[in-house]
Amino acid sequence: MSEQHLHYSMVIEWSEEDQAYIVTVPELPGCRTHGTTYEEAVRRGQEAIDGWIEAARADGEPIPPPKVFADRT
C-alpha cells in the first residue's frame, strides 16, 4: 500500500439509507467507496485512493495534487 493516500482528504458520511459510511475523496474525481463501520470506511478509502492513483498512472492520466490546508493557529 502506498503512503501517498495519507495526503488526500476523505469525506466520511453516514448514510441512513445504505446503513453504511460513504467515503468520498474530493481531489480524485469519482473516487468513492463505503464501509459498514467507520474503521472499515477509512481502510477502504485508503485502498480506493491507492487504486485510483494506480489506474490513473496505468492510463497515463494526470494525478491531481492533494489539497494543502494552511495552518490556522
A tleap script that builds the chain and sets N, CA, C and O, in Angstrom:
source leaprc.protein.ff14SB
mol = sequence {
  NMET SER GLU GLN HIE LEU HIE TYR SER MET
  VAL ILE GLU TRP SER GLU GLU ASP GLN ALA
  TYR ILE VAL THR VAL PRO GLU LEU PRO GLY
  CYS ARG THR HIE GLY THR THR TYR GLU GLU
  ALA VAL ARG ARG GLY GLN GLU ALA ILE ASP
  GLY TRP ILE GLU ALA ALA ARG ALA ASP GLY
  GLU PRO ILE PRO PRO PRO LYS VAL PHE ALA
  ASP ARG CTHR
}
set mol.1.N position { 0.845 -1.188 0.000 }
set mol.1.CA position { 0.000 0.000 0.000 }
set mol.1.C position { 0.882 1.239 0.000 }
set mol.1.O position { 1.896 1.299 0.695 }
set mol.2.N position { 0.490 2.192 -0.766 }
set mol.2.CA position { 1.233 3.447 -0.891 }
set mol.2.C position { 1.010 4.347 0.316 }
set mol.2.O position { -0.072 4.364 0.904 }
set mol.3.N position { 2.035 5.084 0.670 }
set mol.3.CA position { 1.874 6.086 1.725 }
set mol.3.C position { 1.230 7.348 1.165 }
set mol.3.O position { 0.850 8.240 1.923 }
set mol.4.N position { 1.106 7.426 -0.151 }
set mol.4.CA position { 0.556 8.614 -0.792 }
set mol.4.C position { -0.891 8.873 -0.369 }
set mol.4.O position { -1.321 10.026 -0.329 }
set mol.5.N position { -1.644 7.822 -0.054 }
set mol.5.CA position { -3.048 8.018 0.302 }
set mol.5.C position { -3.212 8.878 1.546 }
set mol.5.O position { -4.275 9.464 1.751 }
set mol.6.N position { -2.188 8.965 2.375 }
set mol.6.CA position { -2.283 9.737 3.609 }
set mol.6.C position { -2.405 11.233 3.360 }
set mol.6.O position { -2.760 11.981 4.270 }
set mol.7.N position { -2.121 11.675 2.157 }
set mol.7.CA position { -2.122 13.103 1.860 }
set mol.7.C position { -3.420 13.587 1.228 }
set mol.7.O position { -3.568 14.786 0.989 }
set mol.8.N position { -4.346 12.712 0.956 }
set mol.8.CA position { -5.611 13.101 0.338 }
set mol.8.C position { -6.715 13.206 1.387 }
set mol.8.O position { -6.702 12.502 2.397 }
set mol.9.N position { -7.661 14.093 1.129 }
set mol.9.CA position { -8.804 14.281 2.019 }
set mol.9.C position { -9.807 13.154 1.807 }
set mol.9.O position { -9.964 12.646 0.697 }
set mol.10.N position { -10.478 12.776 2.880 }
set mol.10.CA position { -11.598 11.842 2.788 }
set mol.10.C position { -12.776 12.464 3.530 }
set mol.10.O position { -12.651 12.868 4.686 }
set mol.11.N position { -13.908 12.534 2.859 }
set mol.11.CA position { -15.142 12.965 3.499 }
set mol.11.C position { -15.910 11.684 3.814 }
set mol.11.O position { -16.237 10.906 2.918 }
set mol.12.N position { -16.191 11.478 5.096 }
set mol.12.CA position { -16.867 10.252 5.529 }
set mol.12.C position { -18.198 10.652 6.148 }
set mol.12.O position { -18.250 11.388 7.133 }
set mol.13.N position { -19.282 10.145 5.544 }
set mol.13.CA position { -20.627 10.499 5.989 }
set mol.13.C position { -21.454 9.235 6.193 }
set mol.13.O position { -21.343 8.278 5.426 }
set mol.14.N position { -22.273 9.240 7.224 }
set mol.14.CA position { -23.172 8.117 7.468 }
set mol.14.C position { -24.377 8.231 6.545 }
set mol.14.O position { -24.970 9.303 6.425 }
set mol.15.N position { -24.743 7.125 5.888 }
set mol.15.CA position { -25.929 7.075 5.047 }
set mol.15.C position { -26.962 6.181 5.727 }
set mol.15.O position { -26.792 4.965 5.814 }
set mol.16.N position { -28.015 6.796 6.198 }
set mol.16.CA position { -29.105 6.044 6.843 }
set mol.16.C position { -29.713 5.070 5.838 }
set mol.16.O position { -30.022 3.927 6.173 }
set mol.17.N position { -29.877 5.534 4.612 }
set mol.17.CA position { -30.482 4.705 3.559 }
set mol.17.C position { -29.659 3.439 3.292 }
set mol.17.O position { -30.214 2.348 3.162 }
set mol.18.N position { -28.338 3.595 3.212 }
set mol.18.CA position { -27.465 2.463 2.906 }
set mol.18.C position { -26.989 1.727 4.156 }
set mol.18.O position { -26.448 0.624 4.070 }
set mol.19.N position { -27.195 2.347 5.318 }
set mol.19.CA position { -26.698 1.788 6.575 }
set mol.19.C position { -25.196 1.527 6.476 }
set mol.19.O position { -24.702 0.460 6.841 }
set mol.20.N position { -24.493 2.535 5.971 }
set mol.20.CA position { -23.047 2.431 5.772 }
set mol.20.C position { -22.439 3.823 5.785 }
set mol.20.O position { -23.125 4.823 5.574 }
set mol.21.N position { -21.134 3.866 6.036 }
set mol.21.CA position { -20.378 5.102 5.933 }
set mol.21.C position { -19.928 5.250 4.479 }
set mol.21.O position { -19.307 4.344 3.924 }
set mol.22.N position { -20.238 6.377 3.874 }
set mol.22.CA position { -19.879 6.653 2.484 }
set mol.22.C position { -18.630 7.532 2.498 }
set mol.22.O position { -18.574 8.542 3.200 }
set mol.23.N position { -17.635 7.134 1.715 }
set mol.23.CA position { -16.366 7.850 1.646 }
set mol.23.C position { -16.222 8.477 0.264 }
set mol.23.O position { -16.379 7.803 -0.755 }
set mol.24.N position { -15.923 9.764 0.241 }
set mol.24.CA position { -15.660 10.484 -0.994 }
set mol.24.C position { -14.296 11.159 -0.859 }
set mol.24.O position { -13.982 11.745 0.177 }
set mol.25.N position { -13.485 11.069 -1.923 }
set mol.25.CA position { -12.181 11.736 -1.946 }
set mol.25.C position { -12.318 12.916 -2.911 }
set mol.25.O position { -12.276 12.731 -4.127 }
set mol.26.N position { -12.482 14.134 -2.369 }
set mol.26.CA position { -12.788 15.291 -3.220 }
set mol.26.C position { -11.766 15.574 -4.314 }
set mol.26.O position { -12.143 16.023 -5.397 }
set mol.27.N position { -10.493 15.326 -4.061 }
set mol.27.CA position { -9.463 15.659 -5.050 }
set mol.27.C position { -9.426 14.682 -6.231 }
set mol.27.O position { -8.888 15.012 -7.289 }
set mol.28.N position { -9.992 13.487 -6.057 }
set mol.28.CA position { -9.908 12.457 -7.094 }
set mol.28.C position { -11.307 12.169 -7.648 }
set mol.28.O position { -12.079 11.450 -7.013 }
set mol.29.N position { -11.640 12.712 -8.807 }
set mol.29.CA position { -12.985 12.557 -9.371 }
set mol.29.C position { -13.429 11.101 -9.447 }
set mol.29.O position { -12.725 10.243 -9.980 }
set mol.30.N position { -14.611 10.848 -8.901 }
set mol.30.CA position { -15.182 9.507 -8.956 }
set mol.30.C position { -14.652 8.549 -7.911 }
set mol.30.O position { -15.065 7.390 -7.879 }
set mol.31.N position { -13.756 8.997 -7.062 }
set mol.31.CA position { -13.166 8.116 -6.045 }
set mol.31.C position { -14.101 8.082 -4.839 }
set mol.31.O position { -14.123 8.997 -4.016 }
set mol.32.N position { -14.873 6.995 -4.762 }
set mol.32.CA position { -15.847 6.802 -3.676 }
set mol.32.C position { -15.851 5.347 -3.264 }
set mol.32.O position { -15.559 4.459 -4.065 }
set mol.33.N position { -16.185 5.113 -2.010 }
set mol.33.CA position { -16.331 3.759 -1.501 }
set mol.33.C position { -17.205 3.820 -0.269 }
set mol.33.O position { -17.800 4.860 0.017 }
set mol.34.N position { -17.295 2.725 0.467 }
set mol.34.CA position { -18.124 2.703 1.670 }
set mol.34.C position { -17.622 1.620 2.623 }
set mol.34.O position { -16.793 0.786 2.260 }
set mol.35.N position { -18.136 1.652 3.832 }
set mol.35.CA position { -17.828 0.621 4.820 }
set mol.35.C position { -18.943 0.547 5.840 }
set mol.35.O position { -19.630 1.538 6.088 }
set mol.36.N position { -19.128 -0.609 6.427 }
set mol.36.CA position { -20.197 -0.767 7.414 }
set mol.36.C position { -19.803 -0.209 8.774 }
set mol.36.O position { -20.671 0.085 9.596 }
set mol.37.N position { -18.502 -0.058 9.022 }
set mol.37.CA position { -18.023 0.614 10.225 }
set mol.37.C position { -17.147 1.791 9.787 }
set mol.37.O position { -16.683 1.847 8.648 }
set mol.38.N position { -16.932 2.720 10.708 }
set mol.38.CA position { -16.088 3.875 10.391 }
set mol.38.C position { -14.678 3.417 10.027 }
set mol.38.O position { -14.082 3.904 9.066 }
set mol.39.N position { -14.156 2.475 10.808 }
set mol.39.CA position { -12.799 1.972 10.568 }
set mol.39.C position { -12.688 1.300 9.207 }
set mol.39.O position { -11.703 1.490 8.493 }
set mol.40.N position { -13.703 0.511 8.847 }
set mol.40.CA position { -13.699 -0.132 7.533 }
set mol.40.C position { -13.767 0.912 6.424 }
set mol.40.O position { -13.107 0.773 5.394 }
set mol.41.N position { -14.564 1.955 6.634 }
set mol.41.CA position { -14.683 3.023 5.634 }
set mol.41.C position { -13.343 3.713 5.424 }
set mol.41.O position { -12.965 3.992 4.286 }
set mol.42.N position { -12.622 3.992 6.500 }
set mol.42.CA position { -11.306 4.622 6.376 }
set mol.42.C position { -10.353 3.712 5.609 }
set mol.42.O position { -9.657 4.162 4.699 }
set mol.43.N position { -10.322 2.441 5.974 }
set mol.43.CA position { -9.436 1.485 5.292 }
set mol.43.C position { -9.776 1.385 3.804 }
set mol.43.O position { -8.893 1.411 2.947 }
set mol.44.N position { -11.056 1.272 3.522 }
set mol.44.CA position { -11.469 1.188 2.118 }
set mol.44.C position { -11.200 2.489 1.370 }
set mol.44.O position { -10.897 2.471 0.177 }
set mol.45.N position { -11.309 3.618 2.069 }
set mol.45.CA position { -10.978 4.904 1.453 }
set mol.45.C position { -9.521 4.955 1.049 }
set mol.45.O position { -9.189 5.418 -0.042 }
set mol.46.N position { -8.649 4.479 1.924 }
set mol.46.CA position { -7.219 4.444 1.615 }
set mol.46.C position { -6.950 3.511 0.433 }
set mol.46.O position { -6.147 3.829 -0.444 }
set mol.47.N position { -7.621 2.368 0.416 }
set mol.47.CA position { -7.464 1.434 -0.703 }
set mol.47.C position { -7.985 2.042 -2.003 }
set mol.47.O position { -7.386 1.854 -3.062 }
set mol.48.N position { -9.098 2.770 -1.923 }
set mol.48.CA position { -9.673 3.405 -3.114 }
set mol.48.C position { -8.728 4.464 -3.680 }
set mol.48.O position { -8.579 4.584 -4.896 }
set mol.49.N position { -8.093 5.229 -2.794 }
set mol.49.CA position { -7.130 6.234 -3.239 }
set mol.49.C position { -5.974 5.559 -3.959 }
set mol.49.O position { -5.586 5.983 -5.048 }
set mol.50.N position { -5.423 4.514 -3.361 }
set mol.50.CA position { -4.310 3.799 -3.994 }
set mol.50.C position { -4.721 3.229 -5.355 }
set mol.50.O position { -3.965 3.317 -6.322 }
set mol.51.N position { -5.924 2.645 -5.425 }
set mol.51.CA position { -6.406 2.085 -6.688 }
set mol.51.C position { -6.633 3.152 -7.738 }
set mol.51.O position { -6.323 2.948 -8.911 }
set mol.52.N position { -7.174 4.294 -7.323 }
set mol.52.CA position { -7.415 5.404 -8.244 }
set mol.52.C position { -6.100 5.872 -8.840 }
set mol.52.O position { -5.995 6.071 -10.050 }
set mol.53.N position { -5.097 6.047 -7.988 }
set mol.53.CA position { -3.787 6.524 -8.441 }
set mol.53.C position { -3.133 5.499 -9.366 }
set mol.53.O position { -2.569 5.867 -10.397 }
set mol.54.N position { -3.203 4.227 -9.007 }
set mol.54.CA position { -2.645 3.168 -9.867 }
set mol.54.C position { -3.287 3.188 -11.246 }
set mol.54.O position { -2.590 3.117 -12.258 }
set mol.55.N position { -4.613 3.284 -11.293 }
set mol.55.CA position { -5.338 3.290 -12.570 }
set mol.55.C position { -4.967 4.524 -13.399 }
set mol.55.O position { -4.774 4.428 -14.611 }
set mol.56.N position { -4.869 5.678 -12.743 }
set mol.56.CA position { -4.503 6.901 -13.465 }
set mol.56.C position { -3.104 6.775 -14.061 }
set mol.56.O position { -2.876 7.157 -15.209 }
set mol.57.N position { -2.179 6.245 -13.286 }
set mol.57.CA position { -0.814 6.045 -13.799 }
set mol.57.C position { -0.808 5.089 -14.980 }
set mol.57.O position { -0.144 5.347 -15.984 }
set mol.58.N position { -1.541 3.987 -14.867 }
set mol.58.CA position { -1.586 2.985 -15.935 }
set mol.58.C position { -2.165 3.572 -17.225 }
set mol.58.O position { -1.761 3.196 -18.325 }
set mol.59.N position { -3.112 4.493 -17.074 }
set mol.59.CA position { -3.749 5.113 -18.235 }
set mol.59.C position { -3.023 6.372 -18.705 }
set mol.59.O position { -3.433 6.992 -19.686 }
set mol.60.N position { -1.950 6.754 -18.015 }
set mol.60.CA position { -1.219 7.959 -18.375 }
set mol.60.C position { -1.967 9.246 -18.058 }
set mol.60.O position { -1.689 10.295 -18.639 }
set mol.61.N position { -2.914 9.160 -17.139 }
set mol.61.CA position { -3.708 10.331 -16.753 }
set mol.61.C position { -3.001 11.108 -15.656 }
set mol.61.O position { -2.251 10.529 -14.870 }
set mol.62.N position { -3.231 12.416 -15.596 }
set mol.62.CA position { -2.617 13.214 -14.528 }
set mol.62.C position { -3.244 12.879 -13.175 }
set mol.62.O position { -4.422 12.531 -13.091 }
set mol.63.N position { -2.453 12.990 -12.141 }
set mol.63.CA position { -2.916 12.739 -10.782 }
set mol.63.C position { -3.015 14.081 -10.066 }
set mol.63.O position { -2.006 14.757 -9.864 }
set mol.64.N position { -4.231 14.468 -9.681 }
set mol.64.CA position { -4.387 15.757 -9.002 }
set mol.64.C position { -3.606 15.776 -7.690 }
set mol.64.O position { -3.510 14.758 -7.004 }
set mol.65.N position { -3.054 16.929 -7.347 }
set mol.65.CA position { -2.332 17.011 -6.080 }
set mol.65.C position { -3.310 17.017 -4.907 }
set mol.65.O position { -4.461 17.425 -5.059 }
set mol.66.N position { -2.858 16.568 -3.744 }
set mol.66.CA position { -3.704 16.667 -2.554 }
set mol.66.C position { -3.916 18.131 -2.173 }
set mol.66.O position { -3.083 18.987 -2.472 }
set mol.67.N position { -5.022 18.404 -1.521 }
set mol.67.CA position { -5.257 19.747 -1.007 }
set mol.67.C position { -4.301 20.005 0.144 }
set mol.67.O position { -3.988 19.107 0.925 }
set mol.68.N position { -3.844 21.238 0.235 }
set mol.68.CA position { -2.983 21.639 1.335 }
set mol.68.C position { -3.712 22.716 2.111 }
set mol.68.O position { -4.081 23.753 1.560 }
set mol.69.N position { -3.913 22.468 3.375 }
set mol.69.CA position { -4.612 23.426 4.217 }
set mol.69.C position { -3.614 24.262 4.980 }
set mol.69.O position { -2.638 23.743 5.521 }
set mol.70.N position { -3.858 25.557 5.021 }
set mol.70.CA position { -2.986 26.469 5.754 }
set mol.70.C position { -3.200 26.283 7.248 }
set mol.70.O position { -4.316 26.018 7.694 }
set mol.71.N position { -2.151 26.420 8.003 }
set mol.71.CA position { -2.228 26.340 9.455 }
set mol.71.C position { -3.004 27.556 9.941 }
set mol.71.O position { -2.632 28.694 9.653 }
set mol.72.N position { -4.060 27.318 10.663 }
set mol.72.CA position { -4.928 28.422 11.118 }
set mol.72.C position { -4.660 28.835 12.549 }
set mol.72.O position { -5.447 29.585 13.127 }
set mol.73.N position { -3.578 28.368 13.134 }
set mol.73.CA position { -3.300 28.735 14.532 }
set mol.73.C position { -2.502 29.995 14.618 }
set mol.73.O position { -2.180 30.448 15.716 }
savepdb mol mol.pdb
quit
